[in-house]
Protein backbone atom coordinates (compact mmCIF):
# COMPACT_ATOMS: atom_id res chain seq x y z
CA UNK A 1 0.00 0.00 0.00
CA UNK A 2 1.35 3.42 -1.02
CA UNK A 3 0.24 6.77 0.37
CA UNK A 4 1.55 10.30 0.89
CA UNK A 5 1.21 12.32 4.10
CA UNK A 6 1.12 16.13 4.24
CA UNK A 7 1.56 17.98 7.55
CA UNK A 8 3.75 21.02 6.93
CA UNK A 9 1.54 23.30 9.06
CA UNK A 10 2.57 24.18 12.60
CA UNK A 11 -0.59 23.48 14.61
CA UNK A 12 -1.04 25.31 17.92
CA UNK A 13 -4.04 23.89 19.78
CA UNK A 14 -5.66 24.85 23.06
CA UNK A 15 -7.68 27.38 25.00
CA UNK A 16 -6.36 30.96 24.73
CA UNK A 17 -3.65 30.00 22.22
CA UNK A 18 -4.81 33.02 20.19
CA UNK A 19 -2.48 35.00 22.47
CA UNK A 20 0.43 33.52 20.49
CA UNK A 21 -0.67 35.04 17.19
CA UNK A 22 1.48 38.14 17.59
CA UNK A 23 4.70 36.20 18.08
CA UNK A 24 3.93 33.80 15.25
CA UNK A 25 2.95 36.55 12.83
CA UNK A 26 6.02 38.66 13.62
CA UNK A 27 8.26 35.68 12.84
CA UNK A 28 6.81 35.73 9.31
CA UNK A 29 6.41 39.45 8.61
CA UNK A 30 5.63 42.90 10.01
CA UNK A 31 2.73 43.94 7.73
CA UNK A 32 -0.42 41.85 8.17
CA UNK A 33 -3.40 41.58 5.84
CA UNK A 34 -6.19 40.40 8.15
CA UNK A 35 -9.08 38.59 6.43
CA UNK A 36 -12.39 37.96 8.19
CA UNK A 37 -16.12 38.46 7.75
CA UNK A 38 -18.67 40.70 9.41
CA UNK A 39 -19.42 38.08 12.03
CA UNK A 40 -19.93 37.47 15.72
CA UNK A 41 -16.14 37.56 16.12
CA UNK A 42 -16.17 41.32 15.67
CA UNK A 43 -19.20 41.83 17.89
CA UNK A 44 -17.50 39.83 20.64
CA UNK A 45 -14.43 42.05 20.41
CA UNK A 46 -12.02 39.31 19.32
CA UNK A 47 -10.86 41.08 16.16
CA UNK A 48 -9.88 44.18 18.13
CA UNK A 49 -8.10 41.96 20.65
CA UNK A 50 -6.18 40.18 17.88
CA UNK A 51 -5.15 43.49 16.32
CA UNK A 52 -3.86 44.66 19.72
CA UNK A 53 -1.86 41.43 20.15
CA UNK A 54 -0.35 41.83 16.69
CA UNK A 55 0.63 45.46 17.33
CA UNK A 56 2.17 44.59 20.69
CA UNK A 57 4.37 42.01 18.94
CA UNK A 58 5.68 44.52 16.40
CA UNK A 59 3.26 43.92 13.53
CA UNK A 60 2.66 47.63 13.12
CA UNK A 61 0.86 47.80 9.75
CA UNK A 62 -2.46 45.92 9.73
CA UNK A 63 -5.14 46.06 7.04
CA UNK A 64 -8.55 44.67 8.05
CA UNK A 65 -10.27 43.10 5.04
CA UNK A 66 -13.68 42.08 6.45
CA UNK A 67 -15.31 41.13 3.16
CA UNK A 68 -15.32 37.30 3.40
CA UNK A 69 -18.75 35.89 2.45
CA UNK A 70 -20.12 32.48 3.45
CA UNK A 71 -19.18 31.28 -0.05
CA UNK A 72 -16.10 33.34 -1.02
CA UNK A 73 -16.28 34.70 -4.54
CA UNK A 74 -13.69 35.23 -7.26
CA UNK A 75 -14.40 38.97 -7.05
CA UNK A 76 -13.77 39.16 -3.29
CA UNK A 77 -10.50 37.24 -3.60
CA UNK A 78 -9.29 39.31 -6.55
CA UNK A 79 -10.07 42.57 -4.74
CA UNK A 80 -8.19 41.31 -1.68
CA UNK A 81 -5.16 40.35 -3.76
CA UNK A 82 -5.11 43.82 -5.33
CA UNK A 83 -5.27 45.58 -1.96
CA UNK A 84 -2.66 43.28 -0.37
CA UNK A 85 -0.26 43.81 -3.29
CA UNK A 86 -0.74 47.57 -3.24
CA UNK A 87 0.09 47.66 0.46
CA UNK A 88 3.04 45.25 0.16
CA UNK A 89 1.70 43.11 3.00
CA UNK A 90 4.01 40.24 3.87
CA UNK A 91 1.78 37.97 5.97
CA UNK A 92 -1.92 37.12 5.55
CA UNK A 93 -4.09 36.01 8.47
CA UNK A 94 -7.48 34.38 7.93
CA UNK A 95 -9.79 34.44 10.96
CA UNK A 96 -13.23 32.83 10.88
CA UNK A 97 -14.92 29.81 9.39
CA UNK A 98 -13.87 27.99 6.27
CA UNK A 99 -14.95 30.85 4.02
CA UNK A 100 -12.73 33.43 5.73
CA UNK A 101 -9.79 31.03 5.82
CA UNK A 102 -10.28 30.04 2.16
CA UNK A 103 -10.46 33.73 1.20
CA UNK A 104 -7.27 34.51 3.12
CA UNK A 105 -5.48 31.39 1.91
CA UNK A 106 -6.22 32.22 -1.73
CA UNK A 107 -5.23 35.88 -1.35
CA UNK A 108 -1.91 34.83 0.22
CA UNK A 109 -1.27 32.30 -2.53
CA UNK A 110 -2.02 34.66 -5.43
CA UNK A 111 0.03 37.62 -4.22
CA UNK A 112 3.07 36.25 -6.05
CA UNK A 113 1.14 34.67 -8.93
CA UNK A 114 -0.50 36.51 -11.79
CA UNK A 115 -4.12 36.26 -12.90
CA UNK A 116 -7.57 36.07 -11.38
CA UNK A 117 -8.75 33.43 -8.91
CA UNK A 118 -11.07 32.31 -11.69
CA UNK A 119 -8.07 31.39 -13.85
CA UNK A 120 -6.87 28.97 -11.18
CA UNK A 121 -10.33 27.41 -10.96
CA UNK A 122 -9.98 26.69 -14.67
CA UNK A 123 -6.71 24.79 -14.33
CA UNK A 124 -3.98 27.42 -14.14
CA UNK A 125 -1.31 26.22 -11.70
CA UNK A 126 0.08 28.14 -8.75
CA UNK A 127 3.80 28.11 -9.50
CA UNK A 128 5.30 30.61 -7.04
CA UNK A 129 5.08 30.48 -3.24
CA UNK A 130 2.75 33.15 -1.93
CA UNK A 131 3.23 35.18 1.23
CA UNK A 132 2.99 33.25 4.52
CA UNK A 133 -0.54 32.44 5.67
CA UNK A 134 -1.78 31.98 9.26
CA UNK A 135 -5.16 30.29 9.75
CA UNK A 136 -7.32 30.89 12.81
CA UNK A 137 -10.55 28.82 12.72
CA UNK A 138 -13.50 30.07 14.74
CA UNK A 139 -15.75 27.15 13.78
CA UNK A 140 -15.30 23.43 14.31
CA UNK A 141 -16.04 22.23 10.83
CA UNK A 142 -14.23 22.83 7.60
CA UNK A 143 -10.62 21.95 8.39
CA UNK A 144 -9.47 24.71 6.03
CA UNK A 145 -6.69 25.60 8.48
CA UNK A 146 -4.54 22.68 7.33
CA UNK A 147 -5.71 21.75 3.83
CA UNK A 148 -4.00 22.50 0.52
CA UNK A 149 -7.05 23.90 -1.24
CA UNK A 150 -9.68 26.60 -1.11
CA UNK A 151 -13.25 26.47 -2.37
CA UNK A 152 -14.16 29.57 -4.37
CA UNK A 153 -17.45 30.50 -6.06
CA UNK A 154 -17.65 32.02 -9.52
CA UNK A 155 -20.99 33.80 -9.28
CA UNK A 156 -21.09 34.69 -12.97
CA UNK A 157 -20.71 31.05 -14.05
CA UNK A 158 -22.59 29.72 -11.00
CA UNK A 159 -19.86 27.23 -10.15
CA UNK A 160 -18.18 26.42 -6.85
CA UNK A 161 -14.78 24.88 -7.37
CA UNK A 162 -11.52 24.17 -5.59
CA UNK A 163 -8.19 25.80 -6.22
CA UNK A 164 -5.57 23.31 -5.11
CA UNK A 165 -1.81 23.46 -4.61
CA UNK A 166 0.70 22.32 -1.98
CA UNK A 167 1.85 25.95 -2.00
CA UNK A 168 -1.47 27.00 -0.43
CA UNK A 169 -0.98 25.26 2.92
CA UNK A 170 -0.89 27.54 5.96
CA UNK A 171 2.41 28.05 7.74
CA UNK A 172 0.66 28.20 11.12
CA UNK A 173 -2.79 27.16 12.35
CA UNK A 174 -3.94 28.45 15.72
CA UNK A 175 -6.88 26.32 16.89
CA UNK A 176 -8.30 28.00 19.97
CA UNK A 177 -11.58 26.39 21.10
CA UNK A 178 -12.49 29.55 23.06
CA UNK A 179 -13.04 31.36 19.75
CA UNK A 180 -15.72 28.84 18.74
CA UNK A 181 -17.96 30.13 21.55
CA UNK A 182 -18.92 32.96 19.18
CA UNK A 183 -20.82 30.47 16.99
CA UNK A 184 -24.62 30.57 17.29
CA UNK A 185 -26.37 27.16 17.50
CA UNK A 186 -27.21 27.02 13.78
CA UNK A 187 -23.58 27.56 12.77
CA UNK A 188 -22.41 25.09 15.42
CA UNK A 189 -24.77 22.51 13.91
CA UNK A 190 -23.98 23.11 10.25
CA UNK A 191 -20.20 23.37 10.65
CA UNK A 192 -20.22 20.31 12.92
CA UNK A 193 -22.07 18.29 10.29
CA UNK A 194 -19.48 19.35 7.72
CA UNK A 195 -16.76 18.00 10.01
CA UNK A 196 -18.62 14.73 10.62
CA UNK A 197 -19.29 14.29 6.90
CA UNK A 198 -15.62 14.81 6.10
CA UNK A 199 -14.57 12.16 8.61
CA UNK A 200 -17.12 9.60 7.40
CA UNK A 201 -16.40 10.18 3.71
CA UNK A 202 -12.66 9.95 4.35
CA UNK A 203 -13.01 6.61 6.13
CA UNK A 204 -14.93 4.98 3.25
CA UNK A 205 -12.99 6.76 0.47
CA UNK A 206 -11.10 4.80 -2.16
CA UNK A 207 -8.05 6.81 -1.05
CA UNK A 208 -8.32 5.78 2.59
CA UNK A 209 -5.12 4.55 4.23
CA UNK A 210 -4.19 3.32 7.72
CA UNK A 211 -3.16 6.79 8.83
CA UNK A 212 -6.34 8.53 7.64
CA UNK A 213 -8.45 5.65 9.00
CA UNK A 214 -7.14 6.14 12.54
CA UNK A 215 -7.78 9.88 12.52
CA UNK A 216 -11.16 9.62 10.79
CA UNK A 217 -12.55 7.08 13.27
CA UNK A 218 -11.34 9.15 16.21
CA UNK A 219 -12.94 12.23 14.65
CA UNK A 220 -16.26 10.40 14.16
CA UNK A 221 -16.22 9.26 17.78
CA UNK A 222 -15.46 12.70 19.23
CA UNK A 223 -17.93 14.61 17.06
CA UNK A 224 -20.73 12.08 17.58
CA UNK A 225 -20.39 12.48 21.35
CA UNK A 226 -20.01 16.26 21.44
CA UNK A 227 -21.80 18.00 18.58
CA UNK A 228 -25.24 18.05 20.16
CA UNK A 229 -23.75 19.09 23.51
CA UNK A 230 -22.06 22.11 21.87
CA UNK A 231 -25.28 22.92 19.99
CA UNK A 232 -27.42 22.71 23.14
CA UNK A 233 -25.02 24.71 25.33
CA UNK A 234 -22.54 26.94 23.52
CA UNK A 235 -20.79 27.71 26.81
CA UNK A 236 -19.89 24.06 27.39
CA UNK A 237 -16.14 24.42 26.96
CA UNK A 238 -15.51 20.70 27.22
CA UNK A 239 -17.80 20.12 24.22
CA UNK A 240 -16.29 23.10 22.36
CA UNK A 241 -12.76 21.83 22.92
CA UNK A 242 -13.71 18.31 21.87
CA UNK A 243 -15.42 19.60 18.73
CA UNK A 244 -12.34 21.63 17.80
CA UNK A 245 -10.21 18.52 18.31
CA UNK A 246 -12.59 16.27 16.38
CA UNK A 247 -12.73 18.71 13.49
CA UNK A 248 -8.94 18.98 13.42
CA UNK A 249 -8.51 15.18 13.39
CA UNK A 250 -11.02 14.90 10.55
CA UNK A 251 -9.22 17.59 8.56
CA UNK A 252 -5.89 15.84 9.09
CA UNK A 253 -7.52 12.65 7.82
CA UNK A 254 -9.09 14.01 4.65
CA UNK A 255 -6.03 16.15 3.86
CA UNK A 256 -4.28 12.83 3.42
CA UNK A 257 -7.12 10.95 1.73
CA UNK A 258 -10.19 12.19 -0.18
CA UNK A 259 -13.88 12.91 0.23
CA UNK A 260 -16.91 11.48 -1.58
CA UNK A 261 -20.25 12.06 -3.26
CA UNK A 262 -21.67 14.26 -0.49
CA UNK A 263 -19.04 16.88 -1.23
CA UNK A 264 -19.26 16.21 -4.96
CA UNK A 265 -22.93 17.24 -4.82
CA UNK A 266 -22.62 19.91 -2.12
CA UNK A 267 -20.46 22.20 -4.22
CA UNK A 268 -22.88 22.63 -7.17
CA UNK A 269 -25.87 22.87 -4.82
CA UNK A 270 -24.11 25.60 -2.85
CA UNK A 271 -23.23 27.51 -6.01
CA UNK A 272 -26.68 27.22 -7.58
CA UNK A 273 -28.85 27.75 -4.49
CA UNK A 274 -26.64 29.74 -2.08
CA UNK A 275 -27.07 27.26 0.77
CA UNK A 276 -24.46 26.96 3.55
CA UNK A 277 -22.09 24.09 2.84
CA UNK A 278 -22.52 22.28 6.16
CA UNK A 279 -26.30 22.32 5.84
CA UNK A 280 -26.09 20.53 2.49
CA UNK A 281 -23.53 18.04 3.82
CA UNK A 282 -25.68 17.10 6.79
CA UNK A 283 -28.79 16.75 4.66
CA UNK A 284 -27.18 14.54 2.00
CA UNK A 285 -24.95 12.45 4.28
CA UNK A 286 -27.41 9.68 5.30
CA UNK A 287 -28.66 9.25 1.73
CA UNK A 288 -25.16 8.96 0.29
CA UNK A 289 -24.25 6.55 3.10
CA UNK A 290 -27.25 4.42 2.09
CA UNK A 291 -26.09 4.46 -1.54
CA UNK A 292 -22.51 3.55 -0.60
CA UNK A 293 -23.40 0.90 1.97
CA UNK A 294 -23.19 -2.12 -0.37
CA UNK A 295 -19.62 -1.20 -1.31
CA UNK A 296 -18.33 -0.63 2.24
CA UNK A 297 -20.70 -2.45 4.61
CA UNK A 298 -17.98 -3.49 7.03
CA UNK A 299 -16.60 0.04 7.21
CA UNK A 300 -20.01 1.54 7.89
CA UNK A 301 -20.44 -0.99 10.69
CA UNK A 302 -17.12 0.22 12.12
CA UNK A 303 -18.45 3.78 11.91
CA UNK A 304 -21.45 2.65 13.98
CA UNK A 305 -18.99 1.33 16.56
CA UNK A 306 -17.23 4.71 16.70
CA UNK A 307 -20.63 6.34 17.20
CA UNK A 308 -21.39 3.92 20.06
CA UNK A 309 -24.29 2.53 18.03
CA UNK A 310 -22.86 -0.94 17.38
CA UNK A 311 -24.62 -4.04 18.76
CA UNK A 312 -22.49 -7.13 19.22
CA UNK A 313 -23.89 -10.19 17.48
CA UNK A 314 -25.77 -8.21 14.85
CA UNK A 315 -24.69 -8.31 11.21
CA UNK A 316 -22.49 -5.63 9.66
CA UNK A 317 -25.43 -4.58 7.51
CA UNK A 318 -27.71 -4.02 10.49
CA UNK A 319 -25.01 -2.09 12.35
CA UNK A 320 -24.25 -0.03 9.24
CA UNK A 321 -27.92 0.97 9.10
CA UNK A 322 -27.70 1.96 12.77
CA UNK A 323 -25.00 4.49 11.81
CA UNK A 324 -27.28 5.91 9.13
CA UNK A 325 -30.18 6.13 11.57
CA UNK A 326 -27.94 7.94 14.04
CA UNK A 327 -27.26 10.62 11.42
CA UNK A 328 -30.99 11.03 10.67
CA UNK A 329 -31.73 11.47 14.38
CA UNK A 330 -28.84 13.86 14.89
CA UNK A 331 -30.02 16.11 12.03
CA UNK A 332 -33.46 16.23 13.66
CA UNK A 333 -31.99 17.16 17.06
CA UNK A 334 -29.84 19.87 15.45
CA UNK A 335 -32.93 21.34 13.75
CA UNK A 336 -31.28 21.29 10.32
CA UNK A 337 -33.16 20.75 7.03
CA UNK A 338 -33.81 17.09 6.22
CA UNK A 339 -35.09 17.40 2.67
CA UNK A 340 -33.77 19.15 -0.43
CA UNK A 341 -37.26 20.53 -1.02
CA UNK A 342 -36.82 22.58 2.17
CA UNK A 343 -34.00 24.41 0.37
CA UNK A 344 -36.23 25.28 -2.60
CA UNK A 345 -34.81 22.49 -4.78
CA UNK A 346 -37.24 20.70 -7.09
CA UNK A 347 -37.11 17.52 -9.14
CA UNK A 348 -36.45 19.62 -12.24
CA UNK A 349 -33.23 20.99 -10.70
CA UNK A 350 -31.64 17.59 -10.10
CA UNK A 351 -30.23 16.84 -13.60
CA UNK A 352 -28.35 20.16 -13.66
CA UNK A 353 -26.91 19.54 -10.19
CA UNK A 354 -25.82 16.03 -11.19
CA UNK A 355 -24.27 17.29 -14.41
CA UNK A 356 -22.37 19.99 -12.51
CA UNK A 357 -20.98 17.55 -9.92
CA UNK A 358 -17.39 16.56 -10.64
CA UNK A 359 -13.90 16.36 -9.20
CA UNK A 360 -11.86 14.10 -6.96
CA UNK A 361 -14.69 13.70 -4.46
CA UNK A 362 -16.71 11.69 -6.97
CA UNK A 363 -13.66 9.85 -8.26
CA UNK A 364 -12.90 8.60 -4.76
CA UNK A 365 -16.46 7.71 -3.77
CA UNK A 366 -16.50 4.04 -2.76
CA UNK A 367 -19.30 3.20 -5.17
CA UNK A 368 -19.12 4.49 -8.77
CA UNK A 369 -21.45 7.35 -9.64
CA UNK A 370 -22.82 8.84 -12.83
CA UNK A 371 -25.41 11.58 -13.42
CA UNK A 372 -28.25 9.06 -13.23
CA UNK A 373 -27.15 7.59 -9.89
CA UNK A 374 -26.58 11.08 -8.46
CA UNK A 375 -30.13 12.03 -9.44
CA UNK A 376 -31.40 8.89 -7.68
CA UNK A 377 -29.54 9.84 -4.50
CA UNK A 378 -31.03 13.32 -4.58
CA UNK A 379 -34.51 11.98 -5.31
CA UNK A 380 -34.29 9.93 -2.11
CA UNK A 381 -33.42 13.17 -0.27
CA UNK A 382 -36.04 15.33 -2.00
Buried (B, 14 or more C-beta within 10 A) or exposed (E): EEEEEEEEBEBBBBEEBBEBBBBBBBEBBBBBBBBBBEBBBBEBEBBEBBBEBBBEBEBEBBBBBBBBBBBBBBBBBBBBBEBBBEEEBBBBBBBBBBBBBBBBBBBBBBBBBEEBBBBBBEEBEBEEBBBBBBBBBBBBBBBBBBBBBBBBBBBEEBBBBBBBBEBBBBBBBBBBBBBBBBBEBBBBBBBBBBBBBBBBBBBBBBBBBEBBBBBBBBBBBBBBBBBBBBBEEBEBBEBBBBBBBBBBBBBBBBBBBBBBBBBBBBBBBBBBBBBBBBBBBBBBBBBBBBBBBEBBBEBBBBBBBBBEBBEEEBEBBBBBBBBBEBBEEBBEEBEBBBEBEEBEBEEEBBBEBBEBBEBBBBBBBBBEBEBEBBBBBBEBBB
